[in-house]
Amino acid sequence: MDVAGAWAQHLNPAFVRLLGVFGYGRVWTRADDVWMWDDQGRRYLDALAAFGAASVGHNHPRLVARVRGFFDDQPLGLCHTGPTRHAAALATDLAARLAPLTVSLLASGGAEAVEAAVKLAVAATGRSGLLYTTNGYHGTSVGTLALMGAPRMRAPFEALLADAVAVPYGEIGPVRDALASRRFAAFVVEPVQAEGGVVAPPDGWLADVAALCRKAGTLFVLDEIQSGLGRVGTFVDDVVPDVRVLGKALGGGLVPVSVAVTTPAWHAKAYGTMERFDLHSSTYGGGALGCVIATEALAILDGLTPTVAARGERLREGLRAALAGHPFVKDVRGRGLLVGVELGPASGLASRLAPGLVELLSKQVLGQWLAVRLLEAGVVAQPATLAWNVLRLEPPLTIADPEIDRIIAAVATVLNEVRSVPTLLADVTARMGEQAWRGGTFR
Ligand SMILES: Cc1ncc(COP(=O)(O)O)c(C=O)c1O
């Protein structure tokens, strides 16, 4: 089957064109743990993990066994007319981990779970205001776009929710000022911004924000869809929010499962009467297969989480050492196995000669160029969605030291070939030019 052709015709024509223009053209056929293969039989190391969804690695054997055994006792896949055991088991497991947050709103996708949190907050407080952070990313549904700062993503869909206000991530003053109005139902924030360019807040900021929210009667909603479940080295952040939102890795990279978990008190305020119990619902939320996989994924992640901090440290330190003094590498940062390499004019003669040009290049194409070069070197990675100048490295948490070293070596080899403006320009234009010459075809 002509997979790329079918995508160009029936799924997303412009996406296929973009892959061609940048030189990403690959059709992926299979995956195993940290490895992926294309239809030419080439093997690649996965340093993206489906944007964090494949944290347990692709096709983890315990999940495969769960799927295979799922049908043995004739499960009831979906049921909305009474309590079901698989959802009961998952919600009980989550409650044990996240107490005092012990009530789950189960959903499918991440944006859906964020919206569940927002609706809960509005219903519980009777307020309409929503506070979010610039450069945050919470999904692309109408409700979550209202919580996104990026004009490119939201402009075509305005007007969104009217009463949503942005504050800078990591600053306490603007949060304090905004919350003082006591008109906000929720403050929605990521513990580490992933798509915003792998940005962690200053130490203590989240705890301070949580305290301010409590004082203002605003629900503090932590969106841990990408950074949660062990990705940044701990199972949960040590701040206790009013709602935790989980997704991606919860589904083991296999099934869509997400959840907003809150306290019994907030849940009762929002939906605790017979007139209100069904104000929020989701057909596939709580479906049996999703709940079985999520329960198993949580158990697998328990085993992986203790290794994440050291692996992430190895990745960051290795990259820092290999890229030290590089004129186009501004920063190597992150938490656990969510790592960002920020590109742009750093220091040194090369970038002093043409800092404006390098800045422009890095904002527009450098991250994509680096990701394409890494693909050619057998490593799958992507720039952050809202910051193309930051290469995000986010491998499955099952990754071992030799593969981490392989990522470091690949990034270093590609970047160390271009330590001056002319060599960088020559490589970028050669590659993009070659693609353009070939008409930007998929391959
Ligand atoms: C922090 C965060 N929240 C929400 C979402 C949206 O999740 P989904 O794409 O499953 O709707 C994402 C997706 O990347 C995310 O990173």
The ligand as a Gaussian input file, in Angstrom:
#p B3LYP/6-31G(d) Opt

LIG

0 1
 C        1.224000      19.001000      28.698000
 C        0.236000      18.525000      27.686000
 N       -1.070000      18.661000      27.947000
 C       -2.006000      18.240000      27.072000
 C       -1.652000      17.672000      25.873000
 C       -2.716000      17.247000      24.910000
 O       -2.831000      15.864000      24.865000
 P       -3.593000      15.163000      23.654000
 O       -2.786000      15.400000      22.431000
 O       -3.662000      13.709000      24.043000
 O       -4.948000      15.795000      23.570000
 C       -0.298000      17.528000      25.563000
 C        0.119000      16.947000      24.272000
 O        1.232000      17.040000      23.834000
 C        0.674000      17.966000      26.490000
 O        1.981000      17.859000      26.231000

